[in-house]
Every structure is written in structure tokens, then in C-alpha cells.
């Protein structure tokens, strides 16, 4: 036994004594590897989180370096680890003597709207050394007085803070200043502005700049109007939130918008006797439609309960959410345009159409093949990653039954950095970008039309909810006259076009309208507006008006017009914005 003990001690010692030092070439390779990773970290930090303009310019100048393109899977994984660590140097926040944190408060300027006050409650034990999940909680409304707004946000903090503290979540509640009602509020008229996704995103990005938040665990919730915002933000920007929790919501009975929640889990809390919604059938329809789509949703309806917060159930909600981090690489992605007030973005996770009208369904069918069906879009862009397809091997992309691409797609750290900066999200990492034309043949068009037919609603839509009915009314009240008349016509021969693409032959231009100021004339042929073509199925000028109504803001926006006149194309520029309310002191 003693001999065995001595051997157990001596053998490792002898092995260490006999181990030869690594040869110089191995040490040199190891040093090169460490230098390469350090260089990647400098570029990533300088490009995504620069401290100075000079640092950003220096990092940007290196994106064209050959070492960032055609990288190995191992090198790309090294780069991903750098991005996962996130921005360095989050500020410390001092805890109180009992280990909890005082309520934080600051104000965020937003585009085309009044500044938004933001309340933040950190959980006990918060430290910037690690990432934390976030509950983004929006209050109800729309508020009728400015002095109501902070109190409403504070109530959202109060109902979530205890459960969030136990589960280790940050709670942030914005004050919905953009939705403050104007003069003339009545039972039939409720003039208020919608909080737009880009405005909410500005506030969330300001929040992320202060606290170390995990982008893969940002959950949007809200009560009443706030719940409707949560629902429609997730529809407009699939992949933004890991999940949503509509509470005391009016629901949604339109199937086309809800199709875009394919990979967004939804947890609904509703009182069966809610007097502040049009009907309990609204939230029930939302749950039934999502169930019919086989989407991930939970619906809890409480008999005898009304328009309230259900905070006693938030521990259960947070446990449910813990199991549902954001899925950045779902095997199937669906983009469905619709007529709801907040349109879906052209990009849905790893798929993008080149028009807002585009319908597209993309599915990874094997490690080397992606199948896409698309309609009303001339091109699609795929954002690829090894979690979708094996980039070490050639891949195929089929669009509408036609092979659109076959070959190798190199990984690019430069592409990944550009996408992370564009999305303001270092966890949405894409190693390559592939832009492809949608085939124009008859069979390809039939495949796209079949997709659109298959997506058509199976059940009738209910009455439009209060919040959207009033919001649309406010837009109608403020929408400027387009000031043109025309008819939809076939594209002239000789002009590049895709199947079903049409143009608008202008028959009259209102002399004092925004399109007249652009130089548009009767007889002109409008080919595109702000890059958007016309399609035979999308209603011509009526479709343009609906699209513009959802695009306009209180600040002037430029809309380039591609026009065909006297046998040649030219680009004009129309400037439009929302007008004032009929009566308002805002």
C-alpha cells in the first residue's frame, strides 16, 4: 500500500520534470492566436462601443481587411464570444444599506416626439459584472393629463417589482408622453399619437447603455394600452423581444398580423369581466388564433376579474419566461404584410424583403439547403449563421421552386459587425449576407400566390379595438391631402419590372399639394415611391395612401418618387408630414 502511495506522488512529478518546453514555433503560433483575438476585440469594441469618433473611424477602416473575411468557424466563434461579453465598462450603481436599490429615474429624448421619462428598478444583487433580464412594462392610457404619466409608470414598477426582485429581473417603465391626448377628447373622439417602435427602441437603447441587460431576455409587457403596444411592437419587429406578456389587453382578431409572432412566445392575462375593452372575445380570439397556428402561447382568463394587473401571478409568469430566451435562429421565418396600424418591418429575423409589401416564408430544410416562397418582392436577403446552415460546405437556396443559388458562402466578421451595429444588438450575430432575386417565371409567381392564399384568414375579424380605432381616427384627422389622382396601369415595355408590377398614370396634381411641390405633373408615370413599387394586388393609390398614413410622423419626411416622363426616368422628391389636430393646444 505504501508503494502505491509513493508511486502516485512520484509519477506526476517525474512527468512534469521530463516534460519538454513547447518548441519556439508552437509558442509563436500561440502568440499569433492571442494577438489575432486581441485585434478582433479592439475592432469590435471600437466599432460597436467606441469611446471617441477617432476610435470608431479607426475600427471602421479595418472592416475591409482580408483577415475579417473567409474566416474559419473557430475564429468566428472567438469573435462571437467577444460580442457575447457585450459593452465593457457599465457604470456601477450604489446599493442601499439593505442591499436593495433606490428607484432610478431619467429622461430620454426620442425621434419625432416629446422626451420620455423612464423609471428603473434594479433587483437586489445587481452588478454590471454580468447580464440581467429585463421586463419592459408600459402603462395604460392614453393619458389625458401630463401629471398622470409618472404615476402610471410608477404603478407599473410597483406591480412587477416584488416578483422581479425574487427572480432577479430589472423592471423598466416608460412614461407614455407621446400618447398624451390632445384637446377634444370625448366618447367618440380620442386624439392621440401612437408610440412608434423606433421611439420605444430609442428608450430601450438608452436603458441598455446604462445597465448590463441581456438582449436575449428582454420581455415587453403592459396593461391596457401598454399591452396593445407590446403586442404590436412584437408584430412589427419580430426578433426584438424574447417574449411578450399582454395584460388586460383588447386582444387581436386579425390573423395576418398575428402570423408574424411565429417565434415570439406570448403569455396573456385577462379578466372575464373587463369593462374597459370592446369585448372579452378580443383576447379570446388572440389566444385561439395563436393556438391554431401552433405558436407558443399561454392564455389565463379569470372569472369575475376586470381591468387590472394580476400581479399575484407574476412569479409564475417569470418562471415561464425563464424557459424562453430569444431564439435568434429559428428554422422557419415568416413575414406577412397587413393593414394594422403598426406595419411589419422588411426584415424578420434572418429574412428580409426589399419591399414593405413582400410576403415570404423561409425554411431551413437541411444543413445545406434553404427553401423560400415569396411574393410582391423583387429580392430577398438571407442573413446566415452556422446554426442555420453549415457554412463550411456549399449551400443551396431555392426560391419559389427554382434554384436561386448554389455555392459556398464565406463567413465574414465585417458583415457580423455591420449587422450588430445596424440592429443595435450584439447578440443577433450573422456570419454572412446573401441577396438573391426572386424568380420571375409563371410557376414561380403561382408558388407565391399559393402562399398568400394559404395565409388568408380562416375566421372573420371582430370589431376593431378601441385603441386602434381611435388612433386611426387621429391619423385620418391629421393626414395631409395626397393631392394626386391617377389610375393603375401596366408597366411600359422596356422598363425593368417583376411580375404583377404596375405603375400609376397621374391624371391630376393638386397645385398646392406636396406632390406638386416635387415637380410631379399630369401624364407622369409613377414607378416607385421611396423605393416601393406598385403591385396589381395592392390597390394602387389607395394602397399608397394607407402605406403613407403609417409612415408619416410629425416631422417632415422625404419620399423620393421614381417617375417615367417623355421616355426617360427621373427622381423627384415629395416632402410630407402629419398636420395638426383640428383643435389642439399641444
C-alpha positions in Angstrom: 0.0 0.0 0.0 2.9 2.4 0.9 4.5 1.6 -2.5 1.3 2.6 -4.3 1.1 5.9 -2.4 4.7 6.7 -3.2 4.1 5.9 -6.9 1.0 8.1 -7.0 3.1 11.0 -5.8 6.3 10.4 -7.8 4.9 9.6 -11.2 3.2 13.0 -11.8 6.4 14.7 -10.5 8.6 12.8 -12.8 6.3 13.5 -15.7 6.5 17.2 -15.1 10.2 17.1 -14.7 10.6 15.2 -18.0 8.1 17.4 -20.0 9.9 19.4 -22.6 9.1 23.1 -23.1 7.0 23.9 -26.2 9.1 24.5 -29.3 9.5 28.1 -30.4 7.2 27.6 -33.4 4.4 26.5 -31.2 4.9 29.4 -28.9 4.9 31.7 -31.9 1.6 30.3 -33.2 0.1 30.7 -29.7 1.2 34.3 -29.5 -0.2 35.0 -33.0 -3.5 33.5 -32.0 -3.7 35.7 -28.9 -2.8 38.8 -30.9 -5.5 38.0 -33.5 -8.1 37.7 -30.8 -6.9 40.9 -29.2 -7.2 42.6 -32.6 -10.7 41.3 -33.1 -11.7 42.7 -29.6 -10.2 46.1 -30.4 -12.1 46.3 -33.7 -15.4 45.1 -32.2 -15.2 47.5 -29.2 -14.2 50.4 -31.4 -16.9 49.7 -34.0 -19.8 48.9 -31.6 -18.9 50.7 -28.4 -16.4 53.5 -29.3 -15.4 56.0 -26.7 -14.4 58.6 -29.3 -15.1 59.3 -33.0 -11.5 58.6 -33.8 -11.8 55.1 -32.3 -14.8 54.4 -34.4 -13.1 55.7 -37.6 -10.1 53.5 -36.9 -12.3 50.4 -36.4 -14.4 51.2 -39.5 -11.2 51.4 -41.6 -10.3 47.9 -40.7 -13.6 46.3 -41.8 -12.2 45.8 -45.3 -9.2 43.9 -44.0 -8.9 40.5 -45.6 -8.4 38.8 -42.2 -12.1 39.5 -41.4 -13.5 37.7 -44.4 -13.5 34.0 -45.2 -12.7 33.1 -41.5 -12.8 29.7 -40.0 -15.6 28.5 -37.8 -13.2 28.5 -34.8 -12.2 32.1 -35.5 -15.8 33.2 -35.8 -16.6 31.5 -32.5 -13.8 33.5 -30.9 -15.4 36.7 -32.3 -18.9 35.6 -31.0 -17.5 35.2 -27.5 -16.3 38.8 -27.7 -19.7 40.0 -28.7 -21.5 37.9 -26.0 -19.5 39.7 -23.3 -21.0 42.9 -24.6 -20.0 46.5 -24.0 -17.2 47.0 -21.5 -17.4 49.4 -18.6 -21.0 49.6 -17.5 -21.3 52.1 -14.6 -21.7 50.8 -11.0 -24.9 51.6 -9.1 -24.7 52.0 -5.4 -27.0 49.8 -3.4 -28.8 50.9 -0.2 -27.7 49.6 3.2 -30.2 46.7 3.0 -28.8 45.5 -0.4 -31.8 46.9 -2.5 -31.6 49.8 -4.9 -33.5 53.0 -4.9 -35.8 53.7 -7.8 -33.7 55.1 -10.7 -35.2 57.8 -12.9 -34.0 59.6 -16.1 -35.4 61.2 -19.3 -34.8 60.0 -22.8 -35.2 62.3 -25.9 -36.9 60.4 -28.8 -37.3 61.0 -32.5 -40.4 62.9 -33.6 -41.8 63.1 -30.1 -41.6 64.5 -26.6 -39.0 63.2 -24.2 -39.9 60.0 -22.4 -39.4 59.7 -18.6 -38.1 56.3 -17.6 -38.3 54.6 -14.2 -36.0 51.7 -13.5 -36.0 49.2 -10.5 -32.9 47.1 -10.2 -33.1 43.7 -8.4 -31.1 43.0 -5.2 -27.6 41.9 -6.0 -27.5 43.8 -9.3 -23.9 44.2 -10.6 -22.7 45.3 -14.0 -20.3 42.3 -14.0 -23.0 40.1 -15.5 -26.0 40.4 -17.8 -29.6 40.7 -16.4 -33.0 40.1 -17.9 -35.4 43.0 -18.4 -39.1 43.5 -18.0 -40.2 46.4 -20.2 -43.5 47.5 -18.7 -45.8 50.0 -20.3 -48.8 51.6 -18.5 -52.3 52.1 -19.8 -54.0 55.1 -21.3 -53.8 57.1 -23.4 -53.2 59.6 -20.6 -55.4 62.7 -20.6 -53.0 64.9 -18.5 -49.2 65.2 -18.3 -49.3 64.9 -14.5 -50.8 61.4 -14.8 -47.9 59.9 -16.7 -45.2 59.5 -14.0 -47.7 58.0 -11.5 -48.8 55.5 -14.2 -45.2 54.4 -14.8 -44.6 54.1 -11.1 -47.6 51.8 -10.8 -46.1 49.5 -13.4 -42.9 49.4 -11.3 -44.8 48.6 -8.2 -46.9 45.7 -9.6 -43.8 44.0 -11.1 -41.0 44.9 -8.6 -41.6 42.2 -5.9 -41.7 39.2 -8.3 -38.9 40.7 -10.4 -36.7 41.1 -7.2 -37.3 37.5 -6.3 -36.5 36.3 -9.8 -33.6 38.7 -10.5 -35.1 40.8 -13.3 -34.7 44.5 -14.0 -38.0 46.4 -14.4 -38.2 49.5 -16.6 -41.4 51.5 -17.0 -41.5 54.4 -19.6 -44.0 57.3 -19.3 -46.1 57.3 -22.4 -45.7 61.0 -23.1 -46.1 60.6 -26.9 -49.6 59.2 -26.4 -50.9 62.2 -24.3 -54.3 63.1 -25.7 -55.0 66.4 -27.4 -58.0 68.7 -26.9 -61.4 67.4 -27.8 -61.4 64.1 -26.0 -64.9 62.6 -25.9 -66.6 59.2 -26.2 -66.4 59.4 -30.0 -63.1 61.1 -30.4 -59.8 60.4 -28.7 -57.0 62.2 -30.5 -53.6 60.8 -29.5 -50.4 59.7 -31.2 -49.2 56.1 -31.3 -45.9 55.3 -29.6 -43.8 54.1 -32.6 -41.4 51.2 -32.5 -38.4 53.4 -33.3 -39.3 55.6 -30.3 -39.6 52.7 -27.9 -36.3 51.3 -29.3 -34.6 54.6 -28.6 -35.6 54.4 -24.9 -34.6 50.8 -24.6 -31.2 51.5 -26.1 -30.7 54.3 -23.6 -31.6 51.8 -20.9 -29.1 49.3 -22.3 -26.4 51.9 -22.3 -26.7 52.3 -18.5 -27.3 48.8 -17.3 -25.9 45.4 -18.4 -29.0 43.9 -19.9 -29.2 40.6 -21.8 -30.6 41.3 -25.2 -31.8 37.7 -25.5 -34.0 38.2 -22.4 -36.0 41.4 -23.0 -39.7 40.9 -22.3 -42.3 43.5 -23.3 -45.4 43.8 -21.2 -48.1 46.3 -20.4 -51.6 46.9 -19.1 -54.4 48.0 -21.4 -52.9 50.4 -24.0 -49.4 49.2 -22.9 -50.4 45.6 -23.6 -51.5 46.6 -27.1 -48.2 48.3 -27.7 -46.4 45.2 -26.6 -48.4 43.1 -29.0 -48.0 45.3 -32.0 -44.3 46.0 -31.4 -43.6 42.3 -31.4 -45.6 42.0 -34.7 -43.8 44.9 -36.2 -40.3 43.8 -35.2 -40.2 40.0 -34.8 -36.9 39.1 -33.0 -36.9 42.2 -30.9 -38.3 40.7 -27.7 -37.8 37.2 -26.2 -41.5 37.1 -25.3 -44.4 39.4 -24.6 -47.0 39.5 -21.7 -50.2 41.4 -22.7 -52.2 42.1 -19.5 -55.8 43.3 -19.7 -55.4 43.6 -23.4 -58.0 44.3 -26.1 -56.5 41.4 -28.0 -56.3 41.0 -31.7 -58.6 39.1 -34.1 -56.7 39.7 -37.4 -54.8 36.6 -38.4 -52.4 38.3 -40.9 -50.7 40.5 -38.2 -50.5 37.6 -35.8 -48.7 35.4 -38.3 -45.6 37.4 -37.5 -45.5 36.2 -33.9 -44.3 32.8 -35.1 -41.2 32.6 -32.8 -42.3 35.0 -30.1 -43.9 33.4 -27.0 -47.0 35.1 -25.7 -48.4 35.0 -22.1 -51.9 36.6 -21.8 -53.6 37.6 -18.5 -57.2 38.7 -18.8 -60.3 39.3 -16.6 -63.5 37.9 -18.0 -65.5 40.9 -16.8 -63.1 43.6 -18.1 -65.3 46.7 -18.8 -62.6 48.7 -20.5 -62.3 46.6 -23.6 -64.7 46.2 -26.5 -65.3 42.6 -25.7 -63.7 39.6 -24.0 -63.9 38.0 -27.4 -60.9 40.1 -28.5 -58.4 38.4 -26.1 -60.1 35.1 -26.6 -59.7 35.4 -30.4 -56.0 36.3 -29.9 -55.4 33.1 -27.9 -57.4 30.9 -30.3 -55.6 32.2 -33.4 -52.2 31.6 -31.8 -53.2 28.2 -30.7 -54.5 27.4 -34.2 -51.1 28.5 -35.6 -49.4 26.2 -33.1 -47.5 29.1 -31.7 -46.1 29.2 -28.2 -48.8 30.9 -26.0 -50.4 30.7 -22.6 -53.9 32.3 -22.0 -55.2 32.7 -18.5 -58.7 34.2 -18.1 -60.0 34.9 -14.6 -63.8 34.8 -13.9 -65.1 37.8 -12.0 -61.9 39.8 -12.6 -61.8 43.1 -14.5 -59.3 45.6 -15.9 -56.4 45.0 -13.6 -52.8 43.9 -13.2 -52.9 40.3 -11.8 -49.6 40.8 -10.0 -50.1 37.8 -7.7 -49.4 35.7 -10.8 -46.2 37.4 -11.9 -44.0 34.8 -10.1 -45.5 32.1 -12.4 -45.1 34.4 -15.4 -41.4 34.9 -14.7 -40.8 31.2 -14.3 -42.5 30.7 -17.7 -40.3 33.4 -19.2 -37.1 31.9 -17.8 -37.6 28.9 -20.1 -37.9 31.1 -23.2 -34.8 33.0 -24.1 -35.0 34.7 -27.5 -34.4 32.4 -30.5 -32.3 34.2 -33.0 -32.0 31.3 -35.4 -35.5 29.7 -35.8 -35.6 27.1 -38.6 -38.6 28.9 -40.2 -39.2 32.6 -40.7 -42.5 34.1 -41.9 -43.1 37.7 -43.0 -46.7 38.7 -43.6 -47.8 42.2 -44.5 -51.0 43.5 -43.1 -53.2 46.6 -42.6 -52.8 47.1 -38.9 -51.6 50.5 -37.7 -48.0 49.3 -37.0 -46.6 47.7 -40.1 -44.2 44.8 -40.1 -40.6 45.7 -40.9 -39.0 44.4 -44.1 -36.6 42.4 -42.0 -37.9 39.5 -39.9 -35.1 37.8 -38.0 -32.8 36.3 -40.7 -35.0 37.1 -43.7 -35.6 40.5 -45.5 -37.7 41.5 -48.4 -36.9 44.6 -50.5 -40.5 45.9 -50.2 -42.9 46.5 -47.4 -45.5 44.6 -49.3 -43.4 41.4 -49.5 -44.8 38.1 -48.4 -42.1 35.5 -47.6 -41.8 32.1 -45.9 -38.2 30.8 -45.5 -37.3 27.4 -44.0 -34.1 25.6 -43.4 -34.8 22.2 -44.7 -31.3 20.7 -44.2 -27.8 21.8 -43.1 -27.1 22.8 -46.7 -30.5 23.9 -48.1 -32.9 26.8 -47.5 -36.3 26.9 -49.2 -38.1 30.3 -49.7 -41.5 31.2 -51.1 -42.1 34.9 -51.8 -44.5 37.3 -53.5 -44.5 41.1 -54.1 -40.8 41.4 -53.5 -38.1 41.7 -56.1 -35.3 40.5 -54.0 -34.8 38.7 -50.7 -31.8 38.9 -48.4 -30.8 36.0 -46.1 -28.6 36.5 -43.0 -26.8 33.3 -42.3 -25.1 31.6 -39.4 -23.7 28.1 -38.8 -26.7 27.5 -36.5 -28.8 27.6 -39.6 -26.6 26.0 -42.3 -23.1 24.6 -42.4 -21.0 27.4 -43.9 -18.0 25.0 -44.3 -19.9 23.4 -47.1 -21.7 24.7 -50.3 -25.4 25.5 -49.7 -28.4 25.8 -52.0 -31.2 28.3 -51.8 -34.5 27.6 -53.6 -37.0 30.4 -54.2 -40.5 29.5 -55.4 -39.4 26.1 -56.6 -36.4 27.4 -58.6 -32.7 27.0 -57.6 -31.6 30.6 -57.0 -28.2 30.0 -55.5 -25.7 27.1 -55.2 -22.2 27.5 -53.8 -20.1 28.5 -50.8 -20.9 31.4 -48.6 -17.8 32.6 -46.7 -18.1 33.8 -43.1 -17.4 37.5 -42.6 -16.6 39.2 -39.3 -17.1 42.5 -41.1 -20.7 41.5 -42.0 -21.4 40.4 -38.5 -20.2 43.7 -37.1 -22.1 45.8 -39.6 -25.3 43.9 -38.7 -24.8 44.1 -35.0 -24.4 47.9 -35.3 -27.3 48.3 -37.6 -29.6 46.3 -35.3 -28.0 47.8 -32.1 -27.9 44.2 -30.9 -24.7 42.3 -30.3 -26.5 39.0 -29.7 -28.0 38.9 -33.2 -24.9 37.7 -34.9 -24.9 36.8 -38.6 -21.8 35.4 -40.4 -22.9 36.1 -44.0 -25.4 38.0 -46.0 -26.9 36.6 -49.3 -29.0 38.8 -51.6 -31.0 37.0 -54.2 -33.5 37.9 -56.9 -37.0 36.3 -56.8 -37.6 34.3 -60.0 -40.0 35.9 -62.4 -41.4 32.9 -64.2 -45.1 31.8 -64.3 -44.6 28.8 -62.0 -42.6 31.0 -59.5 -45.4 33.5 -59.4 -48.0 30.7 -58.9 -46.0 29.5 -55.9 -46.0 32.9 -54.3 -49.7 33.4 -54.9 -50.4 30.0 -53.3 -48.5 31.1 -50.2 -50.7 34.2 -50.0 -53.8 32.2 -50.5 -52.8 29.7 -47.8 -52.3 32.6 -45.4 -55.7 34.1 -45.8 -57.8 34.3 -42.5 -59.9 31.3 -41.6 -62.3 33.2 -39.3 -64.0 36.6 -39.5 -62.4 39.6 -37.9 -64.0 41.2 -34.9 -64.7 44.9 -34.4 -61.5 47.0 -34.4 -60.3 47.5 -30.9 -60.7 50.9 -29.1 -57.1 51.8 -29.1 -56.5 51.3 -32.9 -59.9 52.7 -33.9 -59.1 56.0 -32.1 -55.5 56.0 -33.3 -56.6 55.6 -36.9 -59.2 58.3 -36.5 -56.4 60.6 -35.2 -54.3 59.8 -38.2 -57.1 60.4 -40.6 -57.7 63.8 -39.0 -54.1 64.8 -39.4 -53.2 63.1 -42.7 -52.4 65.6 -45.4 -54.1 65.5 -48.8 -52.0 63.4 -51.2 -53.1 65.8 -53.9 -52.9 63.5 -56.9 -55.3 61.4 -58.9 -54.4 58.6 -61.2 -55.0 55.1 -62.5 -53.1 51.9 -62.1 -51.6 50.8 -65.5 -49.3 48.1 -66.7 -45.6 48.8 -66.7 -44.4 50.1 -70.1 -42.4 47.7 -72.1 -38.6 48.2 -71.9 -38.7 49.1 -68.2 -37.3 46.6 -65.7 -40.2 45.1 -63.7 -41.2 41.9 -61.9 -44.5 40.0 -62.5 -47.6 41.9 -61.4 -45.7 45.1 -61.0 -47.7 48.1 -62.2 -47.4 51.9 -62.3 -49.6 54.9 -61.6 -50.6 57.2 -64.5 -51.1 60.6 -63.0 -54.2 62.3 -64.3 -54.3 65.3 -61.9 -52.0 67.0 -59.5 -53.3 69.4 -56.8 -51.4 72.6 -57.3 -50.9 73.3 -53.6 -50.2 69.7 -52.6 -46.9 68.1 -51.6 -46.6 66.1 -54.8 -47.0 69.3 -56.9 -44.1 70.9 -55.0 -42.0 67.9 -56.0 -42.5 68.8 -59.7 -44.8 65.9 -60.5 -47.1 66.6 -63.5 -50.2 65.2 -65.0 -49.2 62.5 -67.5 -46.3 61.3 -65.4 -46.0 57.6 -64.7 -45.0 56.9 -61.0 -42.9 53.8 -60.9 -41.9 53.8 -57.2 -42.4 55.9 -54.0 -39.5 55.7 -51.6 -38.3 52.5 -53.2 -41.7 50.9 -53.0 -43.1 49.7 -56.3 -46.8 49.1 -57.1 -48.3 45.7 -57.5 -51.6 44.8 -59.2 -52.9 43.2 -56.0 -52.1 46.1 -53.7 -54.7 48.7 -54.6 -52.6 51.4 -56.4 -53.2 54.9 -54.9 -55.4 53.6 -52.1 -52.6 51.3 -51.1 -50.1 54.1 -51.3 -52.3 56.3 -49.1 -52.6 53.5 -46.4 -48.8 53.0 -46.5 -48.1 56.7 -46.2 -50.5 57.1 -43.3 -48.5 54.6 -41.3 -45.2 56.1 -42.3 -45.8 59.8 -41.7 -44.6 61.5 -38.5 -44.9 65.0 -37.0 -41.6 65.9 -38.6 -41.2 66.3 -42.4 -40.0 63.2 -44.2 -38.7 63.0 -47.8 -40.3 60.5 -50.2 -38.3 60.0 -53.4 -40.5 59.5 -56.5 -39.2 57.4 -59.4 -41.1 58.8 -62.4 -41.2 58.0 -66.1 -41.7 61.1 -68.3 -41.2 61.6 -72.0 -39.3 58.3 -72.4 -36.9 58.7 -69.6 -36.8 58.2 -65.8 -36.2 60.9 -63.3 -36.3 61.2 -59.5 -38.4 63.8 -57.7 -38.8 64.4 -54.0 -42.0 64.8 -52.1 -41.9 66.1 -48.5 -44.8 65.1 -46.3 -45.7 65.2 -42.6 -48.7 64.8 -40.3 -50.7 68.0 -39.9 -52.2 69.4 -36.7 -55.3 68.2 -34.9 -58.5 70.0 -35.7 -58.3 71.6 -32.2 -55.3 71.2 -30.0 -53.1 73.1 -27.6 -50.2 70.6 -27.8 
